[in-house]
Amino acid sequence: MLKNIPNILTPELLKILMEMGHGDELVLADGNYPRLGHPSRVVRCDGHGIPELLDAIMKFMPLDSYVENPTILMEVLPNDPYVPTIWNTYREIIGKYEETGARELPINKYEFYKRGAQAYAVVTTSEQAMYANVILKKGVIKP
């Protein structure tokens, strides 16, 4: 055990966060995320939701300030009336750690899966909210 490390962050996830470099992407996947969207590195965080993991990760991982949209969301499918209220939760959490906020961009579900498959890693969760998947692009620590 270490001091001040949220216990929701597993040793494997901490290792991945440390290994990631500027521009690498991390997917936080809901409980319905398909295998086709997975790269070779997968961290299982069963029993946890995305908001609690996002809060723990954002304490340590800066978002990329050199891109317009370092936060990528899965766009609601056409003709689906669902409104993903969890996105507001993400904005709130990220806003605690990033001066410029989430600066998110929703992208097409299938483009999201393609991008997710190219990510540095996917963190699978038990999140049940629809359209809860999110990709975070890692930034740099500025002196």
C-alpha positions as CSV (number, residue, x, y, z in Angstrom):
1,M,0.0,0.0,0.0
2,L,1.1,3.5,-0.7
3,K,-0.1,6.8,0.8
4,N,-2.6,9.0,-1.1
5,I,-3.2,6.6,-3.9
6,P,-6.9,5.9,-4.4
7,N,-7.5,2.2,-3.7
8,I,-9.6,1.9,-6.9
9,L,-6.4,2.3,-8.9
10,T,-5.0,-1.2,-9.3
11,P,-1.3,-1.8,-9.5
12,E,-1.8,-2.8,-13.2
13,L,-3.7,0.4,-13.9
14,L,-1.1,2.6,-12.2
15,K,1.7,0.9,-14.2
16,I,-0.2,1.7,-17.4
17,L,-0.8,5.3,-16.4
18,M,3.0,5.6,-15.7
19,E,4.0,3.9,-19.0
20,M,1.7,6.1,-21.2
21,G,3.3,9.0,-23.0
22,H,2.1,12.3,-24.4
23,G,-0.7,11.6,-26.9
24,D,-1.4,8.1,-25.8
25,E,-5.0,7.3,-25.3
26,L,-6.9,5.5,-22.5
27,V,-10.4,4.1,-22.9
28,L,-12.7,3.9,-19.9
29,A,-15.3,1.3,-21.1
30,D,-18.8,0.6,-19.9
31,G,-20.1,-2.9,-19.2
32,N,-21.4,-3.3,-22.7
33,Y,-18.1,-2.4,-24.6
34,P,-17.3,-5.0,-27.2
35,R,-14.1,-7.0,-27.6
36,L,-13.6,-5.5,-31.1
37,G,-12.8,-2.2,-29.5
38,H,-10.0,-3.6,-27.3
39,P,-6.2,-3.2,-27.8
40,S,-3.8,-5.7,-26.4
41,R,-3.7,-4.1,-23.0
42,V,-6.9,-4.5,-20.9
43,V,-7.3,-3.7,-17.3
44,R,-10.4,-5.1,-15.6
45,C,-12.1,-3.0,-13.0
46,D,-15.2,-5.0,-12.5
47,G,-17.6,-3.7,-9.9
48,H,-16.7,-0.1,-10.4
49,G,-18.3,2.7,-12.4
50,I,-16.6,5.1,-14.8
51,P,-17.1,8.2,-12.7
52,E,-15.2,6.9,-9.7
53,L,-12.4,5.6,-11.9
54,L,-12.3,8.9,-13.9
55,D,-11.9,10.9,-10.7
56,A,-9.1,8.7,-9.4
57,I,-7.3,8.8,-12.8
58,M,-7.6,12.5,-13.3
59,K,-5.8,13.1,-10.0
60,F,-2.6,11.9,-11.8
61,M,-3.1,12.1,-15.6
62,P,-3.1,15.5,-17.4
63,L,-5.2,15.8,-20.5
64,D,-3.4,16.9,-23.7
65,S,-3.4,20.7,-23.9
66,Y,-2.1,20.6,-27.5
67,V,-5.2,19.2,-29.1
68,E,-8.6,20.7,-29.3
69,N,-10.5,17.6,-28.0
70,P,-8.5,15.4,-25.5
71,T,-11.8,13.8,-24.3
72,I,-13.7,11.7,-26.8
73,L,-17.2,10.5,-26.1
74,M,-19.4,7.9,-27.9
75,E,-22.0,9.8,-29.9
76,V,-25.6,8.9,-29.4
77,L,-26.9,6.9,-32.4
78,P,-29.2,8.7,-34.9
79,N,-32.9,8.4,-33.9
80,D,-32.0,7.3,-30.4
81,P,-33.7,9.8,-28.0
82,Y,-31.4,8.9,-25.1
83,V,-29.6,11.8,-23.5
84,P,-26.4,10.7,-21.8
85,T,-26.5,12.6,-18.5
86,I,-23.3,10.9,-17.4
87,W,-21.4,13.3,-19.7
88,N,-22.3,16.1,-17.3
89,T,-20.7,14.1,-14.5
90,Y,-17.6,13.6,-16.6
91,R,-17.4,17.4,-17.3
92,E,-17.7,18.1,-13.6
93,I,-15.0,15.6,-12.6
94,I,-12.5,16.7,-15.3
95,G,-13.2,20.3,-14.5
96,K,-11.9,19.7,-11.0
97,Y,-8.5,18.8,-12.5
98,E,-8.2,20.6,-15.8
99,E,-8.5,24.4,-16.0
100,T,-9.8,24.2,-19.6
101,G,-12.3,21.5,-18.8
102,A,-13.0,18.3,-20.7
103,R,-13.0,19.9,-24.2
104,E,-14.9,16.8,-25.4
105,L,-15.9,15.6,-28.8
106,P,-18.6,13.0,-29.4
107,I,-17.7,10.7,-32.3
108,N,-19.6,7.9,-34.2
109,K,-19.9,4.6,-32.3
110,Y,-18.0,2.6,-34.9
111,E,-15.2,5.3,-35.2
112,F,-15.0,5.2,-31.4
113,Y,-14.5,1.4,-31.5
114,K,-11.7,1.8,-34.2
115,R,-10.0,4.5,-32.1
116,G,-10.4,2.4,-29.0
117,A,-8.7,-0.6,-30.6
118,Q,-5.7,1.7,-31.3
119,A,-5.6,3.1,-27.7
120,Y,-2.7,2.4,-25.3
121,A,-5.1,0.5,-23.1
122,V,-8.8,-0.1,-22.2
123,V,-10.1,-0.1,-18.7
124,T,-13.3,-2.3,-18.5
125,T,-15.8,-1.4,-15.9
126,S,-19.3,-2.4,-14.7
127,E,-20.7,1.0,-15.7
128,Q,-24.3,0.6,-16.7
129,A,-25.1,4.1,-18.1
130,M,-25.6,4.1,-21.9
131,Y,-23.1,6.0,-24.1
132,A,-20.7,6.1,-21.1
133,N,-17.5,5.1,-22.9
134,V,-14.8,7.8,-22.9
135,I,-11.3,8.1,-24.4
136,L,-8.8,10.3,-22.6
137,K,-5.7,11.6,-24.5
138,K,-2.7,12.0,-22.1
139,G,-0.9,15.3,-21.9
140,V,2.3,16.5,-20.4
141,I,3.2,17.9,-17.0
142,K,4.3,21.4,-17.5
143,P,6.9,23.0,-15.2
